[in-house]
Amino acid sequence: MSIEGGSVIRRLSVRDVDVFRRIRLEALSHEPLSFASVFGDWVHLSDRDWRQHLDQPVFVAFLSGQPVGMMGLRFERARKMAHRARLVSVYVRKSERGTGIAADLLHEVTEHARNHGVLQLEPVNAENSAAIRFYERHGFVEVGRIPNGFLGHDTEHDELVMVLRLK
Protein backbone atom coordinates (compact mmCIF):
# COMPACT_ATOMS: atom_id res chain seq x y z
CA MET A 1 0.00 0.00 0.00
CA SER A 2 1.34 3.46 -0.91
CA ILE A 3 0.85 6.30 1.51
CA GLU A 4 0.90 10.03 1.10
CA GLY A 5 4.45 11.36 1.21
CA GLY A 6 6.01 8.52 -0.77
CA SER A 7 6.05 5.82 1.88
CA VAL A 8 4.90 2.26 1.27
CA ILE A 9 3.66 -0.36 3.71
CA ARG A 10 3.85 -4.02 2.90
CA ARG A 11 3.77 -7.36 4.62
CA LEU A 12 7.16 -9.03 4.73
CA SER A 13 7.73 -12.51 3.37
CA VAL A 14 10.54 -14.90 4.23
CA ARG A 15 12.44 -13.41 1.28
CA ASP A 16 12.55 -10.16 3.29
CA VAL A 17 14.43 -11.66 6.22
CA ASP A 18 17.29 -9.15 5.87
CA VAL A 19 14.85 -6.21 5.99
CA PHE A 20 13.17 -7.68 9.04
CA ARG A 21 16.52 -8.29 10.76
CA ARG A 22 17.65 -4.71 10.09
CA ILE A 23 14.49 -2.95 11.35
CA ARG A 24 14.01 -5.29 14.34
CA LEU A 25 17.59 -4.88 15.56
CA GLU A 26 17.33 -1.12 15.04
CA ALA A 27 14.17 -1.05 17.15
CA LEU A 28 15.68 -3.15 19.94
CA SER A 29 18.89 -1.12 20.04
CA HIS A 30 17.28 2.34 19.81
CA GLU A 31 14.28 1.70 22.11
CA PRO A 32 15.38 -1.02 24.55
CA LEU A 33 12.74 -0.14 27.15
CA SER A 34 9.88 -0.46 24.65
CA PHE A 35 10.07 -4.20 24.09
CA ALA A 36 9.83 -7.38 26.15
CA SER A 37 12.69 -8.79 24.05
CA VAL A 38 16.22 -7.48 24.26
CA PHE A 39 18.80 -6.92 21.54
CA GLY A 40 20.97 -9.78 22.86
CA ASP A 41 18.09 -12.24 22.40
CA TRP A 42 17.90 -11.45 18.70
CA VAL A 43 21.31 -10.39 17.42
CA HIS A 44 22.69 -13.93 17.14
CA LEU A 45 19.58 -15.66 15.76
CA SER A 46 20.14 -17.90 12.76
CA ASP A 47 18.56 -17.06 9.41
CA ARG A 48 16.18 -19.96 10.03
CA ASP A 49 15.06 -18.44 13.35
CA TRP A 50 14.57 -15.02 11.73
CA ARG A 51 12.45 -16.59 8.98
CA GLN A 52 10.34 -18.44 11.56
CA HIS A 53 9.43 -15.09 13.13
CA LEU A 54 7.95 -14.15 9.76
CA ASP A 55 5.49 -17.06 9.94
CA GLN A 56 3.18 -14.56 11.63
CA PRO A 57 2.48 -11.26 9.82
CA VAL A 58 4.97 -8.39 10.05
CA PHE A 59 4.24 -5.16 8.18
CA VAL A 60 6.99 -2.65 7.44
CA ALA A 61 6.77 0.98 6.37
CA PHE A 62 9.33 2.02 3.77
CA LEU A 63 10.32 5.59 3.00
CA SER A 64 12.54 6.11 -0.05
CA GLY A 65 13.01 2.34 -0.08
CA GLN A 66 14.32 2.18 3.50
CA PRO A 67 12.45 0.53 6.39
CA VAL A 68 11.36 3.16 8.93
CA GLY A 69 8.72 1.35 10.97
CA MET A 70 7.11 -1.99 11.64
CA MET A 71 4.18 -3.64 13.34
CA GLY A 72 3.46 -7.33 13.69
CA LEU A 73 0.59 -9.58 14.68
CA ARG A 74 0.60 -12.70 16.80
CA PHE A 75 -2.56 -14.68 16.29
CA GLU A 76 -3.82 -16.78 19.17
CA ARG A 77 -3.82 -20.42 18.11
CA ALA A 78 -6.16 -21.97 20.68
CA ARG A 79 -9.62 -22.32 19.14
CA LYS A 80 -11.40 -20.52 21.97
CA MET A 81 -8.97 -17.59 21.70
CA ALA A 82 -8.60 -17.45 17.91
CA HIS A 83 -10.67 -14.26 17.80
CA ARG A 84 -7.76 -12.39 19.46
CA ALA A 85 -4.41 -11.14 18.17
CA ARG A 86 -1.58 -9.21 19.78
CA LEU A 87 0.21 -6.27 18.24
CA VAL A 88 3.93 -6.90 18.54
CA SER A 89 7.21 -5.30 17.49
CA VAL A 90 5.60 -1.87 17.16
CA TYR A 91 8.28 0.63 16.15
CA VAL A 92 8.66 3.81 14.12
CA ARG A 93 12.04 5.45 13.68
CA LYS A 94 12.22 8.57 15.85
CA SER A 95 12.72 10.88 12.85
CA GLU A 96 9.43 9.62 11.34
CA ARG A 97 7.23 9.81 14.42
CA GLY A 98 4.27 12.15 14.12
CA THR A 99 4.09 11.68 10.34
CA GLY A 100 1.19 9.22 10.35
CA ILE A 101 3.30 6.15 9.62
CA ALA A 102 2.26 4.43 12.87
CA ALA A 103 -1.41 5.07 12.08
CA ASP A 104 -0.93 3.71 8.56
CA LEU A 105 0.79 0.61 9.92
CA LEU A 106 -2.02 0.13 12.43
CA HIS A 107 -4.60 0.45 9.65
CA GLU A 108 -2.88 -2.23 7.53
CA VAL A 109 -2.46 -4.57 10.50
CA THR A 110 -6.05 -4.03 11.62
CA GLU A 111 -7.41 -4.79 8.15
CA HIS A 112 -5.27 -7.91 7.92
CA ALA A 113 -6.48 -9.06 11.34
CA ARG A 114 -10.12 -8.33 10.49
CA ASN A 115 -9.78 -10.28 7.22
CA HIS A 116 -8.51 -13.26 9.23
CA GLY A 117 -11.46 -13.31 11.63
CA VAL A 118 -9.87 -11.40 14.49
CA LEU A 119 -12.40 -9.58 16.66
CA GLN A 120 -10.01 -8.12 19.23
CA LEU A 121 -6.54 -6.55 19.04
CA GLU A 122 -4.33 -6.21 22.08
CA PRO A 123 -1.07 -4.24 22.08
CA VAL A 124 1.89 -5.58 24.01
CA ASN A 125 3.87 -3.34 26.35
CA ALA A 126 1.96 -0.10 25.88
CA GLU A 127 3.86 1.37 28.78
CA ASN A 128 5.01 4.79 27.67
CA SER A 129 2.58 7.69 27.61
CA ALA A 130 3.05 8.43 23.89
CA ALA A 131 2.18 4.82 23.00
CA ILE A 132 -0.82 4.85 25.33
CA ARG A 133 -2.12 8.09 23.79
CA PHE A 134 -1.59 6.65 20.29
CA TYR A 135 -3.61 3.54 21.10
CA GLU A 136 -6.34 5.54 22.83
CA ARG A 137 -6.63 7.87 19.79
CA HIS A 138 -7.22 4.79 17.67
CA GLY A 139 -9.97 3.34 19.85
CA PHE A 140 -8.10 1.08 22.25
CA VAL A 141 -9.30 1.10 25.85
CA GLU A 142 -7.49 0.09 29.02
CA VAL A 143 -9.02 -3.04 30.56
CA GLY A 144 -6.49 -3.79 33.28
CA ARG A 145 -2.91 -4.12 34.44
CA ILE A 146 -0.65 -7.04 35.20
CA PRO A 147 1.58 -6.09 38.15
CA ASN A 148 5.27 -6.59 37.37
CA GLY A 149 4.39 -7.87 33.90
CA PHE A 150 7.83 -6.84 32.65
CA LEU A 151 11.09 -7.08 34.53
CA GLY A 152 14.25 -5.55 33.18
CA HIS A 153 16.81 -2.79 33.37
CA ASP A 154 16.69 -3.23 37.17
CA THR A 155 13.05 -2.18 37.32
CA GLU A 156 9.61 -3.73 37.43
CA HIS A 157 6.90 -2.48 35.10
CA ASP A 158 3.20 -3.19 35.12
CA GLU A 159 1.88 -4.45 31.82
CA LEU A 160 -0.99 -2.28 30.67
CA VAL A 161 -3.71 -4.35 29.02
CA MET A 162 -5.53 -2.53 26.23
CA VAL A 163 -8.10 -3.81 23.75
CA LEU A 164 -9.56 -2.70 20.44
CA ARG A 165 -12.76 -4.48 19.43
CA LEU A 166 -13.00 -5.02 15.67
CA LYS A 167 -16.50 -5.35 14.26
N, C-alpha and C positions, 0 to 999 in steps of 0.2 A: 504494500500500500504506500503510495506517495503522499507526503504531507506538505502543507504550505511551507515555504522556506527551503525547499530542496531536500528535505530529509525523507528517508524511506524506512518503513518498518516491515520486517519479514520474519517468518518463523525459520529458525535454523534447522538444518538437516545434519546428518552425521558427516556430510562432506564439509560442513562449516566448523569442524572441531577446532581449527586454529583460531577462528574468529571468537568462538565461545571461550576458549582458553584465555585469549588476550583480554577480553572485556571482563571476564570473571576475576582474573587475577588483579586487574586494575581496580575493580570494585573492592576486593578484599584488602588490597594494600592501601588504598586511599581512604576507605571508610571502615576501618576494622571494628568499630563499635556498632556498626549497623547490621551485622550478620551474626547468625549463630555459628557459622563456620569460620575458621581462621585461615589465613593465607597458607600457613604451614601444612594444613590438612589437604590442600589442593595443589600446591606448587610441584609436587613430585608424583602426581597421578600419571599413570600410563595413558597412552592414547586410547586404549580400550576402555579404561575407566572414564575418561572424558566423554567418549562417544556414548557410553551407557547413560550418562547424565542427560544426554539429548533424547533419550527414549521418551521422556515427558517433554511437553512443549516449552521452548524458550524462544521468545521474540526479542529481536534486537533492532534498535533504531540506528540508522546510518545517516551521517551527515557528510557530504562530499566523499562518500565511499568508505568513511571510517566509522567504526562502531562507537556510539556515544551514550548508549543506554540499553538496558535490558530488563526483562520481566519474564518470569517463568511461572508455570502452573504445575502443581502436583495433585493429580487426581487421587481421590480416595479409592481404594480397590475393593474394600469390603462392600458387599451388595447393599447392606443397609445404610451405608455412608456414601454411596456412589454419587449422590446428589451434591456432594461438597467437593471443593477444590481449594488449595492453598496457593496464595501468591507467594512466590519465592524469588530470591536473587534480584530484588528490585533495586535498580541503580540507574542514575543519570549522572553523567560527568558534571562536575561542579560548574564548569563554564557554560553548560547548556540548561541548567536549572532555571525554571521560570519561563521557558520558551514554549511550553505546551507539549514537549516530548513525552513526559511522564503520563500526561492525560491521554495522549495518542497511543502509547503503549498499553495503558489500562483499557482503552476502548478495544484494541485488537485482541487482547487477552480475554476480556469479558465476552466478546462476540464468539471467540473460539470456544470458551467454556460453555456458553449458552447453546451453541451448536452441538455440543457433546453431552447435553442433558444435565448440565450442572445448574443447580438452583440456588447455590449459596457459595460466595467467595469469602475467603478468610485470609487477610494478610498475616504474614509472620513477622514478628519483631517490629511492630509499629511503635517504637519506643520514643523516638525523638518528636518534638512538638511540630516540626515542619511536616514530617510524614503523617502524623495524626491529623493535622489540618487538611492535608492533601486527601487523605481517605475520607474524612468527614465531608469535604466539598463534593466528593463523588458518591455520596450516599451511604457510606459505611457508618455503622453505629457501634459504639462500645457495648459489649454484652458481659464483660467481666475481666478479671485479672487472675493470673496464676502467679502467686507469690514465689519469688526467686526462680522464675521460669528460665532465666539465663544467668549463668555464672561465668565470669571472665574479667580479665584486666583488674583482678583483685577487688571486684565489686559484685554485688548481687542486684539483678534487675528483675522487676516484675514483668511478666509477659502480658501485654495488653491484648485482649481478645476482641476483635472487631469482625463484623459480618456485613456483607452486602447481599441482599436477597435479589435474585435474578428471576424475573417473571416474564 
